Amino acid sequence: MHICLIMDNPETTQHPVISIALQQLQKTHTVRLLDVRTLTASSALTQEQSQLPADLYLLKSHAPQALAVAHFLEQQGALVVNSWAASVACQDRVLMAQRMHEAHLPWPTTTFFPRLADALQHPDQLAALHFPLIIKSHYSHRGDLVGKVDSSADLQALMPQWSQEPIVLQTFAASDGWDIKLWVIDQHVYAARRRTPLEAGASKEDIPLPPAHIPADWLQITHEIGRVFNLRLYGVDLLITTHGPMIVDVNSFPGFRGVPGADTALVALVETLLQERFGSQ
C-alpha cells in the first residue's frame, strides 16, 4: 500500500515517535512525504497530483495549504486521517466551542471577537465575562496567542502586538494546578500530569499515569471527544476543577512525544485503517 504523510515541520522526520513509525511502515508499504512548508496550496496540490495517489494520507499539519490539499483529496475519494473536517474543528476554537456545547461536553464559556481591538471597544461585553479570563487566538497555530488576563489593562498591554488578532476569551477555570494530558491512538489511551504553564517557572515534565489510574470519567470524556470530532488519533487537555474535569484543548494528530508505545500503536492504527478501507486486497 502507498502511504503519504502531509507535514510542514522539517523536524517531523526526526521526531522520536513519528520517525520510528515511518521506518516500521516502510518495511511493508511505500511511504512518502508531502512537505507543504514552503508551498502554496496550489503548488502543494500540483506536486501531489504528480505522484501516484496514496491509499492513505496522514495529515500531520494544520497549515492552511495542508488543509486545502486534504480537503481536495477527500473530495476525490481519498482516505485522509484525521479528516479535513476533524482537523479544522480542532484548529478553529470557535467551531470547537460550538461542537463541545452541542455535545454537552465540559468546556469553558467562549466569546469570539474578530480582533482584540474590538474586545476593548466593548467594555460592556468584557464586564459580563468577569475576569480573570483566558485569551487565545481564534485559530490554533504555532506562536499563537494564549495566556491569562486579569483585567482590561492586561488586554490593553497586548494591543501593540496583537491588536488585529482574531481572539476568543474564555472563562478561567480554577484547577488543582495540574494539566491532565491525554493521548489517543485508536482505542489506546495514555495519560500524564503536567504543572500548569500559567504558573511562573512551572516544570514542563510529564508525569505518566498508569492506565489503571486513569479515572473512568476522564476516559468517557476523551472517547466522546473522539466520537464527536471523528478523530482516530488526538490529544486532549483537561483541568480538574471543583465542578469536575474541564476540557481546555483538543489537538488533532499530536506528536505523542514521550508516550510509551505510541510508535507501535500508530503503526497498528495505520494497518487497521488500511484493512477497514481495502480489506484483504
N, C-alpha and C positions, 0 to 999 in steps of 0.2 A: 504494500500500500504506500501511497505518497502522502506525506505529512508536511505542512508548511507552517512555520512559526512566524507570525506577524509581530514585529518588535520595533522599538525606537530607541533602545538604550544599548550602547556598544558594550556595556558590561554584562549583558544578558548571557552571552555565550560563555562567560567565565563564572557565572553565578554557581555557587556550590550545590544548589538543588537542580536548577534548570539544565545546567551543562551536563550533569551526570544522567539526568533523564533523557536528554537528547542522545547521548552516547549509547545508552541502552536501546533506545528506539532504532538507532541506525544499524543495529545488528540484524534486524528483521524487516526494516522499512527503509524507504527512500525519504530522507529528511532534508529539507532546505529552509533557508531563512529569507524573509522579505523584510529588510530593514528600511523603514519609511522615514528615518530620522531626518534626512536631508532632501526628501522628496515632497512634491505637492501631491494632492490626492490624484490628480490626473496622471502625473508621471508614475506614481506608485501603481496605479491601475494598469497603465501601459506596460510597465515592467512585468507585472503579474500575468498579463494576458500573453506575454511572450513565452511563458512557461507552460508545461503540461499542467492541467488542473489538478489540484491536490484532492485527495479523498477526505482529508480532514485539515481544517485550518485552526490553529491555536492562536487566539487573539490576546497577545501579551503586550498590549499598548492601548492607551486611551487617547492618543494623539488624533486630532480631527481627521487627518489623512488616512490613518489606520482604520478609524471607524467608517469612513466613507468607502474604503475598499471592502471592508467586511460587509457593509450593507449591500453593495453591488453584488458581491459573491453570493450572498444569501438569496438575492433576487434571482440569481441564475441557478439556484438549487443546491449550492454548496453547503456543506456542514461546517459551521463556524462555532467554536466554543471558547469562551462563553459567547452567546449570540450578540449581534449588534444591539438589539433592544435591551438585553440584560446589561450589557456594558454601558450603554448610555444612561440607563436608570441609576447605575452606581456612580456615574460621574456627575450627573445633574442633581444637585442637592435639593432643588425644589421638587423635581419629579420623585426623588427618593422619599421625601417627606409625604407626598401625596400617596405613594404606594403604601407606606407604613401606616398612614391614617386609615386608608381604605381596608387594610388587613387587620386593623385594631392591634397593631404591634406597639410596644412601648417605645416612643420616640419623642424627643423634646419638641415643644411648640416652635414652629419655624415661620419666620416672617421674611418675605423677599423684598429687596429694594433694587431697582435697576442700576443704581450707583450708590456708593457710600455717601456721596454728597446729598443724595435725595433723602437719606435717612435723617441727616442733620437738619434738613429743611422741613421736617415734620416732627417737631418735638412732642406733639400730642400723641403720635403713634409710639414714640420711644417711651413716653411716660407710662403708656398702657402695658409695656412689655416688662418693666421692672428689672432694674439692674441688680446684680451682675448678669451679663449676657455672654454668650459665646458668639463670636463673629467668624464667618467663614466665607470664602469666595463661593459664588453661585456654582461654578464648575470646579471640581476637584482636578488639580494638575500639579506638577512639580513646582515648588516655590509659591504655592497659593497662600492666601491669607487665612490663617487660623489662629485664634487667640481668645483670651478672656478680656472683657472690658467692664470696668466697674462704674463708669459714668459717661455722660456725654463728652466730658473733657477727654476721656480716653479715645473716644471715637474721633474727636477733633484732631488729636495728635496723629492719627493715621492718615489724615487728609493729604499731606504733601505727597505721599507715595501712592495712596490707594483711592483717591477721590472719585475716579471714574470706574472703579472696580464694581461689577455686579456682586451683591453680597446677600447672605442670609444672616439673620440674627435669631439665635435660639435661646430658649430658657436655660439657665445654668442649673445643672443637676448636681447637687452636693453629694459626694460619694465618700467611700472609706479611704480615699487616697490611692486606690489602685485602679488601673485599667485592666480589664479582662480581654485577652486576645484569643480569639477562636479561629481556627483554620479548618476548612472543609475541603476534602478531595473526595468527591462522590459521597459515600456514606461514612468515610473516615473523618472523625472529628478530633482535633488536637487543641489543647488549651494551655495558656500560660498567664501569669500575672506580671504586670509591669507598673512601676510607680508612675503616677500621672505626670505627663510632661508639663502640666500647669504649675508644678512645684519647682521652684528655682533649684537648680543643681540636682534634679531627680535622676537617678540611675536609669539607663535605657536597657538594663539587663533583664531578660525574660526569665522568670522562674517557672519552669514547666509544671503542669498539673497532671498527675496520672489519670488515665481515662476513668478509672473508678471513682475519682474525686471530682468529676465534673457534675454539678448538680443537674437534676432532671429538668428544671425549668430553663436553665441555660441551653440544654440540648434541644428542648422543644422550640424555643425561640429561634435558635440557629437553623434548625431544619425547616421551620416555617419560612424563614427568610429565603432559603434556597428554593422553596416551592413558589413563593410569591414573585420572586425575581427571575425564576427559571435559571438558576445557577448550578453548575456542576462542580466548580472549584472557586472558592471565595474566602474572604476573611471578614470577621465580624469583631467590632469593638463594643464592649459592654461596660457600663458603670454599674456598681451595686449601690443603690440608694436606699433611703428609708422606706421607699414605696416598692422596692424590688429592683430587678435588673432593668436598665435603660440602654437601648441601642443608641450609639452615637456615630457609628460609621459602618459602611459595608464596602469592601474592596473586591472588585471583580479581578480574579487571577493575580493574587499577591505572589511574592517570591518564595514564600514558605521557608525563608532562611532560618536555620536553627531548629526546624521542625523535624524530629527524628522519623525516618522512614518516608518522608514526603516524596523523595525521588522515586521510590518503588511504587508508592500509591499513585503518583502521577502517570507512570508508565502503565500501570494496571487500568487506570481510567481511560487512557487513550485506546488500549486494546478493547475495553468494554464498549467505548463509543463506536469503534470500527465494527465490532461484532453486531451492535444494535443496528448500525446503518446498512451493513453489507452482508451480514450473516456469515456463512462459511465460504464465501467467494474466495 
